[in-house]
Amino acid sequence: MRSEGCLRTIARWTWHLGRLPVLMLLVILEPVIALACSALALLGVLTTLFFALLQVRHFPTATMLVISVSFAAILVLYEGLIRLLSD
């Protein structure tokens, strides 16, 4: 029974020691990642709308929209990872 509690304590300390450097790196890079993902998502949607309004024949509209939404989803996942590691 005592060794199980000791193993939990060691695991908890290992988790805290491992997550703090990763969390620091993610928080430092967060403004750059947020700017890049937001800009790419917005530019992708605006480009898609522009080419859709011009009715360009061979423009991959659905693919561009999926890629743009994926950049927004990556940003949400990135912020969720920061929240997970900060608790």
C-alpha positions in Angstrom: 0.0 0.0 0.0 2.8 2.4 0.9 4.7 1.7 -2.3 1.6 2.5 -4.4 1.4 5.9 -2.7 5.2 6.5 -3.3 4.8 5.6 -7.0 1.9 8.1 -7.3 4.0 10.8 -5.7 6.9 10.1 -8.1 4.6 10.0 -11.1 3.0 13.3 -10.0 6.4 15.0 -9.6 7.6 13.6 -12.9 4.4 15.0 -14.6 5.0 18.5 -13.1 8.7 18.5 -13.9 8.0 17.5 -17.5 5.0 19.7 -18.3 6.5 23.0 -17.0 9.2 23.4 -19.7 6.8 22.4 -22.4 4.2 24.8 -21.1 6.7 27.6 -21.0 7.7 27.0 -24.6 4.0 26.9 -25.7 3.2 30.1 -23.9 6.2 31.9 -25.3 5.3 30.8 -28.9 1.5 31.5 -28.4 1.4 35.0 -29.9 3.3 33.9 -33.0 1.2 30.8 -33.5 -2.0 32.7 -32.9 -1.1 35.4 -35.4 0.1 32.9 -38.0 -3.0 30.6 -37.7 -5.4 33.5 -37.6 -3.9 35.3 -40.6 -3.7 32.1 -42.7 -7.3 31.2 -41.8 -8.6 34.7 -42.7 -6.5 35.0 -45.9 -7.7 31.5 -47.0 -11.3 32.3 -46.5 -11.0 35.7 -48.2 -9.1 34.2 -51.1 -11.7 31.5 -51.5 -14.5 34.0 -51.5 -12.7 36.2 -54.1 -12.1 33.3 -56.5 -15.6 32.0 -55.9 -17.1 35.4 -56.8 -14.9 35.5 -59.9 -16.1 31.9 -60.7 -12.7 30.6 -61.6 -13.2 27.1 -63.1 -10.4 25.1 -61.7 -10.0 26.7 -58.3 -10.4 24.1 -55.4 -12.9 26.0 -53.4 -13.8 23.2 -51.0 -10.2 22.3 -50.4 -9.3 25.9 -49.6 -12.2 26.2 -47.2 -11.2 23.0 -45.4 -7.6 24.2 -45.1 -8.7 27.6 -43.7 -11.0 26.0 -41.1 -8.2 23.6 -40.2 -5.9 26.6 -39.3 -8.6 27.8 -37.0 -9.0 24.4 -35.5 -5.3 24.1 -35.0 -5.4 27.3 -33.0 -8.2 26.0 -30.8 -6.3 22.8 -30.2 -3.1 24.7 -29.4 -4.9 26.9 -26.8 -6.6 23.8 -25.4 -3.2 22.1 -25.0 -1.9 25.2 -23.1 -5.0 25.1 -20.9 -4.5 21.3 -20.2 -0.9 21.8 -19.3 -1.5 24.8 -17.1 -3.9 23.1 -14.8 
